[in-house]
């Protein structure tokens, strides 16, 4: 697979936008990318869709894959859920999300 970097904009809980650069050839997800930039994302379960500590809101028109049953079940139990809620650990860094804008959900 060809190494390519994509741009991801994360809006933190204070409303500040952070432009992150993420590699598409390392099987990373949004939660891991945020942690690598020291953004306040806990990712308690390590990316298994078993907590909601990486919940974020999709703020761009970026098409994302259908949510898995595991992701939907977890969001059913989470706080501050909106229609555009996603788990960062379930959004994988790939060319198709280049330019995505996400806002971190409030901490519980």
Secondary structure, DSSP 8 states (H G I E B T S, - for coil): ----EEEEEEE-TTS-EEEEEEESSS--BHHHHHHHTT-S---TTSSSSSS-TTEEEE-S--------HHHHHHHHH-SS--TTEEEGGGSB--GGGTT-EEEE----
